Amino acid sequence: MKPETLAIHSGNLYQPSTGDVTPPINLSTTFLRNEEGGYSGGHMYSRISNPNRAALEKTIAVLEHGADACAFSSGNTAGMSLFQALSPGSHIIAPDDMYWGFKKQLQTIFKNTLEFDFTDLTDTNNLKGLIRKNTVLVWIETPSNPLLKVTDIEAVAAIAKEQGILVACDSTFASPCLQNPILMGADIVMHSSTKYLGGHSDVLGGVLITAKQDELWERIKNVQQTGGAVPSPFDCFLLSRSIKTLSYRMQGHSANGMDLALYLEKHPQVEAVYYPGLSDHPQHDIARRQMRSFGGMLSILVSGGAEKAKKVVNKVSLFAQATSLGGVESLIEHRASIEGPDTKTPQNLIRISAGLEHIDDLIADLEQALS
C-alpha cells in the first residue's frame, strides 16, 4: 500500500465490543494479569507499553520501512536515548550545523562519556578523514536546520558500512512522506514528532525507527522503558490522528515552500535563499534523488544584518514569530537569537516554516515586512 493509505490504516485499534472506527484513548496505567501471571492483553504497565503508543510506533515504523519504532516524550529525548545507549568512549561524527539542541547535549551532557567531531557531511571526504577505531556512529541531519544542507545518505551509509559504523539520520525536516533514510542505507531514523508528524503545534514528541532489531536497539528500548520518558496515551492519540493527514499536509507545505523560495530569491532585500528545491542549491541534485519533494522549510539572509532581520520578523502579521516548525500555521524566526552566543548561524538569517495558508496571503505578508 501507498503512504497515504498506510498512514490512515496501519495503527488502527478496532474494538470488537464497540466497533470504534477512530482509535479510542486508553488511559489505563496498569493492566490485568491472568491466572498464570501473564498479560493476555499484551500490556503490563503504561511506562513499558500502552495500546496508543504501540499503535503510533507501528504506524511510524511502517511509514519509514523500519522493523520497529520507539516513541518518546520529545525529539530531544529521542536523540538523547540513542546517545545514552552507546558505550562510554564511543566516537560520533556529526554535522557542523547539527541541530543546536543535540549539539548542546553532546557538548554538555555527554562531554565526559562520548567523543565527537563535527564536520560538513555534505563533503564525504570530511567523513573519511575523521573515522577512528572507536567511531561507532555517524549522525546525519538532512535537510539541516537552519541552513537546509542536504547530505547524500547513500554515500555516507556506504562509507560507514565499510567500517562497520552505524548511521542515524535526523529526518525531521523531510517527514516519512518525503524521505525514507532506511531505504538508502541508514540504520536508525529520528523525528521530532512535535513537527510535521504532529503538524498542529499542540503535542510534544520524538521517535526513533530502526532498520533491524539488534543489540543496540534493545538498549535503546531499555532506555525508553526503564528511563520512562514516554509520551502520554493522549499525546500518542493526537499524533496518530495527525499522521492520517500527513501525506496531504506535506504536499501543501512543499508547494508553499517552493513558491515562497521562488518569490524570495528575486526579492531585492534578500541576499540568499536556502531551499533544496531551488536549482542553484549546492545539493539540489542529491535532494531530487533522495526526496519526493522539498518540504516547507527554508531560510533567507536579509540585507541589513541582524537588526533588519529582527525588524522583519517583528513586522509580519500573518506569520507567527515563534520557535518550532511543521504546523499548519506559518512560523518565522530570527534563528541566531534562539541558539545563543555560540551559534554559527548567520545573524541576518531568518528561518521560515511555510504553513498551509493561501500562498498569495503569505507572499503579501512577507512583502510588506521586507519593504
C-alpha positions as CSV (number, residue, x, y, z in Angstrom):
1,M,0.0,0.0,0.0
2,K,1.0,3.6,-0.5
3,P,1.9,6.0,2.3
4,E,-1.4,7.8,2.2
5,T,-3.2,4.5,2.9
6,L,-0.7,3.2,5.4
7,A,-0.9,6.5,7.4
8,I,-4.6,6.0,7.8
9,H,-4.9,2.3,8.5
10,S,-1.7,0.8,9.9
11,G,-2.3,1.9,13.5
12,N,-6.0,1.5,14.0
13,L,-7.1,-0.2,17.2
14,Y,-10.5,-1.7,16.4
15,Q,-12.5,-2.7,19.4
16,P,-14.8,-5.7,18.7
17,S,-17.1,-4.8,21.6
18,T,-17.8,-1.3,20.4
19,G,-16.7,-1.2,16.8
20,D,-14.7,2.0,17.1
21,V,-13.6,3.4,13.7
22,T,-11.4,6.0,15.4
23,P,-8.9,4.5,17.8
24,P,-10.0,5.2,21.4
25,I,-7.7,6.7,24.1
26,N,-6.6,4.1,26.6
27,L,-5.7,5.9,29.8
28,S,-5.1,2.9,32.0
29,T,-1.7,2.9,33.6
30,T,-1.8,-0.7,34.6
31,F,-3.2,-3.9,33.0
32,L,-4.8,-7.2,34.3
33,R,-2.7,-10.3,34.9
34,N,-4.2,-13.7,34.0
35,E,-4.3,-16.7,36.3
36,E,-0.8,-17.8,35.1
37,G,0.6,-14.3,35.9
38,G,0.9,-13.3,32.3
39,Y,-0.6,-10.4,30.4
40,S,-3.0,-11.7,27.8
41,G,-3.8,-8.2,26.6
42,G,-0.2,-7.6,25.7
43,H,0.5,-4.8,28.1
44,M,1.7,-4.7,31.7
45,Y,2.3,-1.1,32.7
46,S,1.9,2.1,30.6
47,R,5.5,3.2,31.0
48,I,6.5,-0.1,29.4
49,S,3.8,-0.1,26.7
50,N,0.4,1.2,26.0
51,P,-2.1,0.5,23.3
52,N,-2.0,4.0,21.9
53,R,1.8,4.1,21.9
54,A,2.0,0.7,20.3
55,A,-0.3,1.9,17.5
56,L,1.7,5.1,17.0
57,E,5.0,3.2,16.9
58,K,3.6,0.6,14.5
59,T,2.4,3.4,12.1
60,I,5.7,5.3,12.1
61,A,7.7,2.1,11.6
62,V,5.6,1.1,8.6
63,L,5.9,4.6,7.1
64,E,9.7,4.6,7.5
65,H,10.1,1.0,6.3
66,G,11.6,0.0,9.6
67,A,11.5,-3.1,11.8
68,D,10.4,-1.2,15.0
69,A,10.0,2.2,16.5
70,C,10.3,3.8,19.9
71,A,8.2,6.9,20.8
72,F,9.5,9.4,23.3
73,S,8.2,12.5,25.2
74,S,10.2,14.9,23.0
75,G,12.5,14.9,20.0
76,N,15.5,15.8,22.2
77,T,14.7,12.8,24.4
78,A,14.6,10.5,21.3
79,G,18.1,11.6,20.2
80,M,19.5,11.5,23.7
81,S,18.2,8.0,24.2
82,L,20.4,6.9,21.2
83,F,23.4,8.6,22.7
84,Q,22.7,7.0,26.1
85,A,22.6,3.6,24.5
86,L,26.2,3.9,23.2
87,S,29.1,2.5,25.2
88,P,31.3,5.0,27.1
89,G,34.2,6.2,25.0
90,S,32.3,5.8,21.7
91,H,33.1,8.3,19.0
92,I,30.4,10.1,17.0
93,I,30.8,12.1,13.8
94,A,28.0,14.7,13.3
95,P,27.3,17.7,11.1
96,D,28.9,21.0,11.8
97,D,25.4,22.6,11.6
98,M,23.8,19.9,13.7
99,Y,20.5,21.0,15.4
100,W,21.7,23.1,18.3
101,G,19.8,21.1,20.9
102,F,21.6,17.8,20.0
103,K,24.9,19.6,19.7
104,K,24.4,21.0,23.2
105,Q,23.6,17.6,24.5
106,L,26.9,16.2,23.2
107,Q,28.9,19.2,24.4
108,T,27.4,19.3,27.9
109,I,25.6,16.1,29.0
110,F,27.8,13.6,27.2
111,K,31.1,15.5,27.2
112,N,32.7,13.1,29.8
113,T,31.3,9.9,28.3
114,L,31.3,10.2,24.5
115,E,33.8,11.6,21.9
116,F,32.6,13.5,18.9
117,D,33.7,15.6,15.9
118,F,31.6,18.0,13.9
119,T,32.2,18.4,10.2
120,D,30.5,19.3,6.9
121,L,29.0,16.0,5.9
122,T,27.9,17.3,2.5
123,D,31.5,16.5,1.6
124,T,32.1,12.8,2.2
125,N,35.9,13.3,2.2
126,N,35.5,15.1,5.5
127,L,33.8,11.9,6.9
128,K,36.6,9.6,5.8
129,G,39.3,11.7,7.5
130,L,37.6,11.6,10.9
131,I,36.9,7.9,11.3
132,R,38.7,6.4,14.3
133,K,38.9,2.9,15.7
134,N,36.3,3.8,18.3
135,T,33.9,5.5,15.8
136,V,30.5,3.8,16.2
137,L,28.0,6.3,14.8
138,V,27.6,8.8,12.0
139,W,24.8,11.2,12.7
140,I,23.2,12.8,9.6
141,E,20.8,15.7,9.6
142,T,19.2,16.2,6.1
143,P,17.9,18.7,5.3
144,S,19.7,20.5,8.1
145,N,18.4,23.1,10.5
146,P,18.6,26.0,9.7
147,L,20.9,26.0,6.6
148,L,19.0,23.4,4.7
149,K,22.1,21.5,3.7
150,V,21.4,18.1,2.1
151,T,23.6,15.1,2.9
152,D,23.9,12.2,0.5
153,I,22.5,9.4,2.7
154,E,23.5,6.6,0.4
155,A,27.1,7.8,0.0
156,V,27.6,8.3,3.8
157,A,26.0,4.9,4.5
158,A,28.3,3.2,2.1
159,I,31.4,4.7,3.7
160,A,30.2,3.9,7.2
161,K,29.2,0.3,6.3
162,E,32.7,-0.4,5.1
163,Q,34.0,0.3,8.6
164,G,31.1,-1.3,10.5
165,I,29.8,2.1,11.6
166,L,26.1,2.8,12.2
167,V,24.3,5.7,10.5
168,A,21.5,7.6,12.2
169,C,19.5,10.2,10.3
170,D,17.5,13.1,11.7
171,S,14.8,13.4,9.0
172,T,12.6,15.8,10.9
173,F,12.6,18.5,8.1
174,A,11.5,15.9,5.5
175,S,9.0,13.6,7.3
176,P,8.4,10.0,6.2
177,C,6.3,11.1,3.3
178,L,9.2,12.9,1.6
179,Q,12.3,10.8,2.5
180,N,13.0,7.3,3.8
181,P,16.6,7.1,5.0
182,I,16.4,3.3,5.9
183,L,15.8,2.6,2.2
184,M,19.0,4.4,1.5
185,G,21.2,2.6,4.0
186,A,20.6,4.3,7.3
187,D,20.3,2.1,10.4
188,I,18.2,4.5,12.6
189,V,15.9,7.4,11.7
190,M,14.9,10.1,14.1
191,H,12.0,12.5,14.0
192,S,10.9,15.3,16.3
193,S,7.2,14.3,16.1
194,T,6.4,17.7,17.5
195,K,7.0,19.0,14.0
196,Y,5.4,17.6,10.8
197,L,4.2,14.3,12.3
198,G,2.1,16.3,14.8
199,G,1.5,19.1,12.4
200,H,-0.6,21.3,14.6
201,S,1.8,22.8,17.2
202,D,-0.1,21.2,20.0
203,V,1.8,18.0,21.0
204,L,5.4,17.3,22.0
205,G,7.1,14.1,21.0
206,G,10.0,12.3,19.3
207,V,10.6,8.9,17.7
208,L,13.4,6.6,16.7
209,I,12.9,4.0,14.0
210,T,15.3,1.1,13.4
211,A,16.1,-0.9,10.3
212,K,16.7,-4.0,12.4
213,Q,16.1,-5.1,16.0
214,D,19.7,-5.7,17.1
215,E,21.5,-5.4,20.4
216,L,21.8,-1.6,20.1
217,W,18.0,-1.4,19.6
218,E,17.4,-3.4,22.7
219,R,19.5,-1.0,24.6
220,I,17.5,1.9,23.2
221,K,14.2,0.2,24.2
222,N,15.6,-0.3,27.7
223,V,16.4,3.4,27.9
224,Q,12.8,4.2,26.8
225,Q,11.0,1.7,29.1
226,T,13.3,1.9,32.1
227,G,14.0,5.6,31.9
228,G,10.4,6.2,31.2
229,A,10.5,9.4,29.1
230,V,7.5,8.3,27.1
231,P,4.6,10.2,25.6
232,S,1.2,10.0,27.3
233,P,-1.7,8.0,25.7
234,F,-3.4,11.3,24.8
235,D,-0.2,12.6,23.1
236,C,0.1,9.3,21.1
237,F,-3.6,9.6,20.1
238,L,-3.1,13.1,18.9
239,L,0.0,12.1,16.9
240,S,-1.8,9.0,15.4
241,R,-4.7,11.2,14.4
242,S,-2.4,13.8,12.8
243,I,-0.4,11.3,10.8
244,K,-3.5,10.3,8.9
245,T,-3.3,13.6,7.0
246,L,0.5,13.8,6.9
247,S,0.9,13.0,3.2
248,Y,-1.6,15.6,2.1
249,R,-0.3,18.2,4.5
250,M,3.2,17.7,3.2
251,Q,2.0,18.3,-0.4
252,G,0.7,21.7,0.8
253,H,3.8,22.5,2.8
254,S,6.1,21.6,-0.1
255,A,4.1,23.6,-2.6
256,N,4.1,26.7,-0.4
257,G,7.8,26.3,0.4
258,M,8.7,26.2,-3.2
259,D,6.6,29.2,-4.1
260,L,8.0,31.2,-1.2
261,A,11.6,30.3,-2.2
262,L,11.0,31.4,-5.8
263,Y,9.5,34.7,-4.7
264,L,12.2,35.4,-2.1
265,E,15.1,34.6,-4.4
266,K,14.1,37.5,-6.6
267,H,13.4,40.0,-3.8
268,P,15.9,42.9,-3.6
269,Q,16.1,42.8,0.2
270,V,17.1,39.1,0.3
271,E,20.7,38.2,-0.2
272,A,20.3,34.4,-0.3
273,V,17.6,31.7,-0.1
274,Y,18.4,28.3,1.3
275,Y,15.9,25.8,-0.1
276,P,16.8,22.4,-1.6
277,G,14.1,22.7,-4.3
278,L,15.9,25.7,-6.0
279,S,18.1,24.6,-8.9
280,D,21.0,26.7,-7.7
281,H,21.1,24.9,-4.2
282,P,24.5,23.3,-3.9
283,Q,22.9,19.8,-3.2
284,H,19.9,20.2,-5.4
285,D,20.6,17.1,-7.5
286,I,21.0,15.0,-4.3
287,A,17.8,16.3,-2.9
288,R,16.0,15.5,-6.2
289,R,17.3,11.9,-5.9
290,Q,16.5,11.2,-2.3
291,M,13.4,13.3,-1.6
292,R,10.0,13.1,-3.2
293,S,9.5,16.8,-2.8
294,F,11.4,19.5,-0.9
295,G,9.3,20.3,2.1
296,G,8.1,23.5,3.7
297,M,11.3,24.7,5.5
298,L,13.5,27.5,4.1
299,S,15.9,30.1,5.4
300,I,16.8,33.5,4.0
301,L,19.6,36.0,4.5
302,V,18.2,39.6,4.5
303,S,20.2,42.7,3.6
304,G,20.9,44.9,6.5
305,G,22.3,42.5,9.1
306,A,20.7,41.3,12.4
307,E,18.8,44.5,13.0
308,K,17.0,44.3,9.7
309,A,16.3,40.6,10.2
310,K,14.7,41.3,13.6
311,K,12.6,44.1,12.2
312,V,11.2,41.8,9.5
313,V,10.2,39.1,12.0
314,N,8.5,41.8,14.1
315,K,6.6,43.3,11.2
316,V,4.8,40.3,9.9
317,S,1.2,39.9,10.8
318,L,0.2,36.5,9.3
319,F,3.4,34.6,10.1
320,A,3.7,33.8,13.8
321,Q,7.1,34.7,15.3
322,A,7.8,31.6,17.2
323,T,10.2,28.7,17.6
324,S,9.4,25.2,16.1
325,L,8.1,24.3,12.7
326,G,5.8,22.0,10.7
327,G,2.5,23.2,11.9
328,V,-0.4,24.2,9.7
329,E,0.3,27.9,10.6
330,S,3.3,29.6,9.1
331,L,6.1,30.4,11.5
332,I,9.1,32.8,11.2
333,E,12.1,33.3,13.5
334,H,15.4,35.1,13.8
335,R,17.3,31.9,14.4
336,A,20.6,33.0,15.8
337,S,19.0,34.7,18.8
338,I,17.4,31.4,19.9
339,E,20.6,29.5,19.6
340,G,22.7,31.7,21.8
341,P,26.1,33.4,21.6
342,D,28.0,30.3,20.3
343,T,25.8,29.9,17.3
344,K,27.3,29.5,13.8
345,T,24.1,30.6,12.2
346,P,24.4,34.0,10.3
347,Q,23.0,36.9,12.3
348,N,20.9,38.0,9.3
349,L,19.3,34.6,8.8
350,I,15.5,34.2,9.1
351,R,14.1,30.7,9.2
352,I,10.6,30.2,7.7
353,S,8.2,27.3,8.2
354,A,5.7,27.5,5.4
355,G,2.2,26.6,6.6
356,L,-0.9,25.8,4.7
357,E,-2.4,29.3,4.3
358,H,-3.0,30.5,0.8
359,I,0.3,31.4,-0.9
360,D,-0.9,34.8,-2.0
361,D,-1.5,35.8,1.6
362,L,1.9,34.6,2.7
363,I,3.7,36.4,0.0
364,A,1.8,39.6,0.7
365,D,2.7,39.4,4.4
366,L,6.4,38.9,3.6
367,E,6.3,41.7,1.0
368,Q,5.1,44.3,3.5
369,A,7.5,43.1,6.1
370,L,10.6,43.2,3.8
371,S,9.7,46.5,2.1
